[in-house]
Amino acid sequence: MMNKKYVNLDTNPCKMCMPMGGSIAMKGIENSMILMHGSQGCSTYIRRHMATHYNEPIDIASTSLSENGTVYGGKKNLERGLSNVRRIYSPKVIGVLTTCLAETIGEDIKGIIDEYKTKNNIEDIDIIPINTPGYGASHFEGYFHTVKTIIKYYNPQKALQNEKINIIIPQLSCEDIRAVKQIIDSFHIDYILIPDISETLDSPYKNSYSKIPDGGTKAEDIKQMSGARATIEMSLMIETLYSPGKYLEEEYGVPLYRCPIPIGLAGMECFLNILSKISSMPVAKQLKKERGRMIDAMIDSHKYNGEGKAAVFGDPETVYAITQLCLENGIEPLIVATGTKAAKFYGLLPIENAMVLPDTDFETIHEYVKKLKPNILIGNSDGKILKEKENIPLIRIGFPVHDHIGAQRKLNTGYSGSLRLLDEITNTLLDIKHDGYRERLYNKFFLKQGGA
């Protein structure tokens, strides 16, 4: 079933705004700081979401536009904000993200930044203007748009040809990114992974506090991306307008390979086949062993997973990967939903009987949950309203996760991560079976036969 009715996202939207995705992407750049051009509330909202998900201190500066700035323009606020960020944080990169307010008044942030840099003779800091109107699209597009803008900034012309491979990743957990790096390393490939939040948003404890955490993709590496021998973009759903890989292919002729998030057998094998083709190397023995263990576990659990009826929701890439994992293991996806318009959502998902809901909200998802009666929810913490109202277990994956701790350390990618996730789903289904089977038997046999 395909729901092609686009709803008015007024009630618990299944998405967040463009600056949210842009902020997460910017945090994956080395020695960077974010300055949000807009009201104070925008940066507060984003800091709160990121801090409770990653359990790290999140600094996002704001130009604090008020009524006066809205009427007369926010040039002075932006200039003061840039000066304060330079003074307090001493970053090498400043990403200036716009918000609804700045975009509505038509603020020329690039012109203001260029004038500011000239006036203050700034040559040692990269100040990148990034247009991310909250009403323009969702956090999903905002994330990829920011990555694309950063790449465009550092590659005004084609770089010298090199042997590096560009790896463009969607929003993954920090542990997922570390696992992806290990997989790539097994092919002995020299690569540039962007954005890299594996350290910046999951920092080890230190005796002294750093205003800007270590880690992130280096600007020097980004400058080489237009001369790389290939790009692997871990995304099937992003539109061409926002695709960093498509930009590098069209502008500089860098060959583009696409794959889903490497979750499940199909997702992993697509990723490994691309790496093997580019590197001309076979898949490592260790990865083959991990694949064997996963298949063995799938056989062990298939008799339980057949009772699974899932509602899957979140950003399009995560939803696609989780739906594939469910299908591989006999779990029936009844509802597949995302708040992003994602035209590619139709057709790419290999399902016929599920209710597919792009550009939706949780009110609509809730209606179908009550109607179709799934017994398991798989998605981010925003779906806890479904858990609470319908008493259905929620497997938390994606962003944001506010009501559990450790989301940044949760491994879902690779064979090992896929197996961990599969075990969590299967064990949840077993809990459902064991917790209520006596009551179900009583209702089915004793009461129907006229028992007291």
C-alpha positions, -999 to 999 in steps of 0.1 A, spaced: 0 0 0 13 34 -9 1 65 8 7 94 -16 -13 120 4 11 146 17 -1 157 52 1 190 70 29 184 95 13 201 125 12 173 150 45 157 161 64 158 128 85 128 121 115 151 112 135 181 124 147 212 106 175 218 82 198 236 107 196 205 129 211 183 103 236 210 93 248 213 128 255 176 131 274 176 99 295 207 109 304 189 142 322 163 120 348 189 107 381 193 125 385 224 148 351 238 137 325 260 154 289 267 145 274 302 144 237 301 139 223 333 123 189 336 138 171 338 171 185 324 204 158 297 205 170 280 174 205 273 187 191 263 221 167 238 205 195 222 185 219 221 214 194 204 236 186 176 210 223 169 204 234 171 240 208 145 252 215 122 223 253 123 223 257 129 260 284 155 253 285 193 258 274 210 226 284 245 219 265 264 191 268 301 190 240 324 180 237 358 165 206 363 187 185 382 161 157 402 178 129 424 165 154 452 156 176 428 136 146 414 118 134 448 107 168 464 99 189 434 91 212 413 112 246 424 97 258 438 130 247 408 149 265 385 125 297 405 127 297 406 165 289 369 166 319 361 143 342 382 165 330 365 197 334 330 183 370 339 171 378 353 205 363 326 227 369 294 207 398 302 183 384 278 156 400 271 122 366 267 106 333 286 113 301 273 97 275 301 96 241 283 93 210 303 86 176 298 102 140 306 92 143 342 104 175 350 85 162 334 53 129 352 56 144 386 57 168 377 28 201 381 47 231 380 23 253 360 47 280 354 21 283 391 13 285 400 50 311 373 56 333 384 27 331 421 39 339 410 74 369 390 64 383 418 43 377 445 69 394 424 96 421 410 73 412 374 81 431 348 62 437 320 88 400 311 94 376 295 70 342 310 74 316 290 54 281 304 47 255 276 47 219 284 38 197 261 59 162 276 62 142 255 87 112 255 64 133 246 33 135 208 40 142 184 68 173 176 89 180 148 64 185 173 35 201 198 58 228 173 67 238 164 31 234 200 19 259 211 46 284 184 36 280 194 -1 285 231 8 316 224 28 330 204 -1 322 231 -26 339 257 -4 372 238 -2 371 227 -39 367 259 -60 386 240 -87 397 205 -94 424 192 -71 455 173 -82 446 137 -90 452 114 -61 445 78 -50 421 86 -22 385 74 -20 358 98 -8 334 82 18 303 103 23 283 89 52 247 97 64 240 104 101 253 73 119 263 67 156 299 74 166 304 37 171 290 30 136 315 53 120 343 36 139 331 3 126 328 16 90 364 28 93 376 -6 103 358 -22 74 374 2 49 409 -3 66 406 -40 58 408 -32 21 440 -10 27 424 20 10 435 56 15 402 74 21 386 107 32 355 101 54 332 131 58 317 141 82 335 123 110 318 128 144 333 95 158 355 115 182 340 150 182 307 138 196 320 108 216 351 122 233 371 103 259 373 118 294 401 144 299 412 162 330 409 195 313 379 207 292 384 215 255 360 240 241 364 223 207 369 185 209 396 167 189 388 148 158 367 155 127 375 155 89 406 177 82 402 207 58 434 196 41 418 163 32 385 179 20 405 200 -4 417 167 -21 382 153 -27 377 168 -62 408 149 -73 399 115 -57 397 84 -78 361 76 -66 333 85 -42 312 61 -22 281 79 -10 263 58 16 229 70 5 202 59 -18 175 84 -8 191 118 -11 180 139 -40 206 151 -66 201 187 -55 216 178 -21 240 150 -30 278 158 -24 288 127 -44 267 138 -74 283 173 -72 318 158 -73 308 136 -102 292 163 -123 316 191 -115 349 172 -114 343 138 -130 349 118 -98 332 84 -103 302 79 -79 292 46 -62 261 45 -41 251 20 -14 227 19 16 238 20 52 257 -13 57 231 -29 79 220 -65 72 232 -89 46 222 -69 15 234 -36 28 268 -50 39 274 -69 7 266 -39 -14 292 -18 5 318 -46 5 314 -52 -33 320 -16 -40 351 -15 -18 364 -47 -34 359 -34 -69 376 -1 -62 406 -17 -43 409 -48 -64 411 -67 -31 390 -96 -18 369 -93 13 390 -100 45 387 -135 61 375 -119 94 346 -102 76 336 -135 60 337 -151 95 314 -124 108 291 -129 79 289 -166 87 281 -159 123 253 -136 113 238 -161 89 240 -187 117 222 -163 141 195 -156 115 188 -193 112 186 -196 150 161 -167 154 140 -171 123 113 -191 140 108 -163 165 111 -134 140 82 -147 120 59 -133 146 72 -98 142 50 -71 127 69 -38 126 63 -1 123 96 15 112 101 53 112 129 79 111 151 94 84 149 77 50 183 60 50 178 44 84 143 34 76 154 18 43 182 -2 60 160 -14 89 132 -24 65 157 -45 46 170 -61 78 134 -70 88 126 -85 54 158 -106 55 147 -121 88 110 -127 82 98 -97 102 68 -81 83 70 -43 80 34 -31 83 42 6 84 73 23 69 74 61 76 96 92 73 90 129 78 111 137 47 93 140 13 119 116 -2 105 109 -36 129 80 -39 111 64 -9 87 50 -34 100 22 -56 133 15 -37 117 -3 -8 110 -39 -18 76 -41 -1 41 -44 -15 18 -48 14 32 -22 38 17 13 44 45 36 31 43 71 46 68 97 33 64 133 45 43 123 74 38 130 111 34 109 142 -4 116 144 -8 99 110 16 71 120 -4 66 152 -36 62 132 -21 34 111 -6 18 142 -41 15 157 -55 2 125 -27 -23 115 -16 -33 150 21 -39 147 37 -56 178 71 -38 176 82 -2 169 117 5 154 128 41 153 139 71 173 127 84 207 101 106 192 81 74 187 78 69 224 43 85 222 32 54 203 49 31 228 31 48 257 -3 51 242 -4 16 225 19 -3 249 41 -15 220 79 -20 226 102 5 210 136 -5 196 155 28 196 177 36 165 185 68 147 184 104 159 172 116 184 173 92 213 165 112 244 151 87 269 179 61 268 216 66 273 244 55 250 229 62 216 263 75 204 279 41 213 253 18 198 266 -4 170 242 -12 142 265 -13 111 286 -42 97 278 -78 103 285 -75 141 263 -44 145 236 -60 124 237 -91 145 235 -70 177 205 -52 164 188 -84 152 193 -100 186 177 -69 202 147 -72 179 144 -109 184 147 -108 222 120 -81 223 97 -103 203 105 -132 227 96 -109 257 63 -101 241 57 -139 236 67 -149 271 51 -120 290 16 -125 277 12 -161 266 -5 -173 297 -31 -145 296 -36 -152 258 -41 -189 264 -65 -182 293 -86 -158 271 -85 -181 241 -94 -214 257 -107 -211 292 -131 -181 288 -144 -192 254 -153 -226 269 -174 -210 296 -148 -209 324 -155 -189 356 
